[in-house]
């Protein structure tokens, strides 16, 4: 009889930001040339964003993911061939198909035939992907997974729409998740409400050799904001209940980095001081599925998030989707 591992644990993290760093001032100047008015002050006051990174033409989500995976593998002390599952969370895949995970597997030089697939849950994608990988590891289907969030949102931004184009950036984050008898992922809580599809979407689709509908992101920011602040506290409390822990047991909150005001509201509701929240939105903007693993890796590499600590990851986004994962590092 095979005994399944009790836990799946993060043993390495990595991240990558493309080198083109675009400040609010630079973006505002570029938009002004098109007759679109915005300012550093407006963007900072409403979102907390100061800058974002944009990938150069021809650089795709798999390229950003590759760099993040290589760092995560190094941190875990593993070779690419040790990996037996890859899940990529992305809404900006390299192609319609095959999956970005398949392209990434090839770029990593993995030839062991391991299963690979993408998860599409927009900005909640990473917590969805981590939950799936955790379940597969605990079921004995895999032992060492790469779970990746990788995005090139700059490709789907409408630079004529100041209400959205100032918010997003490109980047990737990755973790190695391994079977373990030591506590790792403690609980997850995932949700979706498809009745809100229209509030944050890229409505276009490929049909008959053409893109039908707009291939650019559209968002009702206020509607997303209101839904987000309502659901994040509930998801956090659900994971704490499932794990038998209290809010004061959380060492670090690593939320999706969309807007500093949403993060502050969640922290306040959970009675966590902002000193316990990893915040990267000022430098990264909203990188959708990449934002949580990017922030987690930043927390680990800055020496803030340490082994044995309790970390709450939270995502919210298009779908409408939301969820949380509570884990021990
Ligand atoms: O990652 C998925 C999850 N996404 C989110 O969590 C995003 C959630 N939403 C938000 O973060 C916020 O709603 C936004 C940052 C998108 C917008 O902030 P807001 O405080 O809700 O602003 P608003 O939409 O109410 O706009 C306020 C004003 C408007 O002008 P009027 O109508 O008051 O005259 C906008 O036209 O700000 C104007 N505005 C801008 N002004 C300068 C909108 N975008 C800009 C801009 N620069 N870029």
Boltz pocket constraint, residues with backbone or C-beta under 6 A from the ligand:
constraints:
  - pocket:
      binder: B
      contacts: [[A, 37], [A, 38], [A, 39], [A, 42], [A, 43], [A, 46], [A, 47], [A, 123], [A, 162], [A, 163], [A, 164], [A, 166], [A, 220], [A, 221], [A, 222], [A, 224], [A, 225], [A, 228], [A, 258], [A, 259], [A, 262], [A, 286], [A, 288], [A, 316], [A, 317], [A, 318]]
      max_distance: 6.0
